[in-house]
Amino acid sequence: MPALKINEIQEWVAFQVSPYRLKHIQGVAQTSVRLAKRYGLPEEEALLAGWLHDCAKEKTRVEMKQWIRKAGFHLDPEEEKIPGLWHPHAGAAMALVKWGIKDKGVLEAIRCHTLGSPKMGPLAQAVFVADFIEPSRHFKGVDLARALARRNLKEAVLAKASITIQFLFEKRMKIHPRLLETWNQFLLEH
């Protein structure tokens, strides 16, 4: 992707989100590139997925549903019940429809950054982890996840999944089955 298009996307994203969200997106983009370098993944795709991962996060439910439909994407029945899980699909839809990004790895990384996926590829793993460990994140367990990300990407995926599951469990919030499937699969692979 030409640098000019990346610059256009960055400017566009900056107008889609609040300053708070923009800081997070910048951190995820930088962390995604760092992980891509470490693990021999395509840096440009990591940058692109990092910049677009939360571009739909502050859209209304109606807007998110419209984008998802435009791209021909579908939410599973559990996602339908949890609007907080719609933005990854809407963001990937914006990447595809607005920006013409057809790279399957980039779209997968955007769509999987919240719940993961048992079969997600390395780029999606990097963005999944980057979303969790970027520099502005401060919570119990983040330092462990950062250390694991420097040593083993799959271990870092497991750390994000387990810490997120524990958080949701303690808050008595619904846990989407895909997050559990991600945990189970990466547990087998490490």
N, C-alpha and C positions, 0 to 999 in steps of 0.2 A: 504494500500500500504506500503510495507516495506520501512524503512528509507533509505536503500541502493538505492532503485529505485528513491526516492525523490532526493537524492544527485546526482544521475546520471542525472536526468532531470534538476536540477539546473545547473550543469556543462555544459550540452548540450545547454541549453537556453543561458548561458553566451557567447557561441561561435556563436550564431545565430544573436545576436543583438549588437548594439553599446553600449559603456559605459553609455551614456545618457539614452538609452532605458532600459538598465539593472537596473539602479537606480530606474526608474519608476516601473519596474516589481517587484523589491524587495519591494518597498513601497506598491504596490497593494497586494502582497502576505501577508505581515505583517498586513495590514489593513483588508484584507479579514478574516484572522484568528481572529483578534480582534473582528470584527463584528460577526463572527461565535460564539465565546465565549459568547458575549453579548446576542445573540438571540437563543442560544441553537442549533446551526447548527453543522454539522460534520466538525471539524477543519481540519482534514487531507484533505478532499475534497476541502475545502476552500483554503488551502495552494497550492494544486495541480492546481486548476483553476487559482489562482492568478499568479502562476509561468508560466503557459502556455498561459495566455490570450493574450499576445502580441508577442508570439514566432515567428509569421509569419509577423509581422508588417513591417519588413525591407526587405522582400523577393520581388522579381520582380513580376510583374503582371502575367507573364508566369508561374513562380514557384507557385504562389498562386493558379492559375487556375488548375495546375497539381495536387496539393494536394487535392483541392476540388473535382476534378473528381475521384481521387483514393479512396476517402472515400464515394463516391456516394452521396455527398451533392450537393445542387443546390442553386444558387443565384436567388432571385426574380428579375423580370424585372427592377425594380428601382435600386436594388443593382448592377446589371450588368452595369448600367450607371455611377456608383460612385465607382471607384476602391478603394477609401479610406475605403469602407465598406466591402472589401473582406477579410481582415486579420482575423476577428473573425472566419469565416468559415474555412479558411486555417489553423488557429491555432487549431481549434477543430479537423480538419482532421489529423493534425500531431499528436495530442494526441491519436486519435483512431488508425491510421495506424502505426505510428512509435513506440508508446509506449503501444499500446494495451489497452488503457483506454476506457472502455465501460460504465462506470458509467454515466447514462443519466443526472444526476444533474450536474456533472462536465462539460460534453460536452455542456449542455445548458448554463451554466454559461460562458463558453468561447465564445460561439456563440452569446450570448445576451449582452456582456459587453459594446457594443457601443450604440446600439439603444434600448436596452431593448426589452421587449415583453409583450403584455397585459396579458399573462397567465404565465409569468415566475415565477418559484418557489422561495422560500426564499434564497437558495444558489445563484442562478443567481442574485437575488436582491442585495445580499451582495457584489458580485463581481462587479456588475454594479455601485454600490455606491462607493466601494473601489477604482475603477479606477478613479473616479472623485475627491475623497477627500484625496488620499494618501499624505503623508507629503511633497513631493516635488512640489505639485500643489499650485500655487499662482495666483489667479484671483478673480475678484469681485464676491462675493457670495459663495466662497468656505468655509469661516468660518461659515456661516449660514448652509450650507449643512453638515458640520462636526458636528455642534451642533444638528441638526435634526437627524443625524445618531446615536447619543448617546441616543436619546429619542424614535425614532420611524422609523423603517426601511422603511416603505411605504412612510412616509413624506420625507425621504431622497431621495427615488426614484423620487418622484414628484419634488423635488428641482433640481436634476440633469437634469431631462427632461425639466423643465421650463427654467432653465438657459441656457441649450444647445439650445433649440428652440429659445430663445431670441437672443443668440449669432449668430446663423445661419441666423435669420431674419435680424438682423442689418448688417451682412456681405453680404446680398442678395445672400445667398447660398441655394441650394436645401435642403428641409427638407424631409427626408424619411417618408412615411406614418406610418411606424411602431413606430417611436418615438412619433408621435402624438397619435397613438393608445395606446401606453404605458401611456402617460400622461392622456388620457381620462379614461382608465380603472382604474388607481391607484387613480385618482380623485374620482371616484365612491366608491372605497374601503376604503378610509381613514376616 
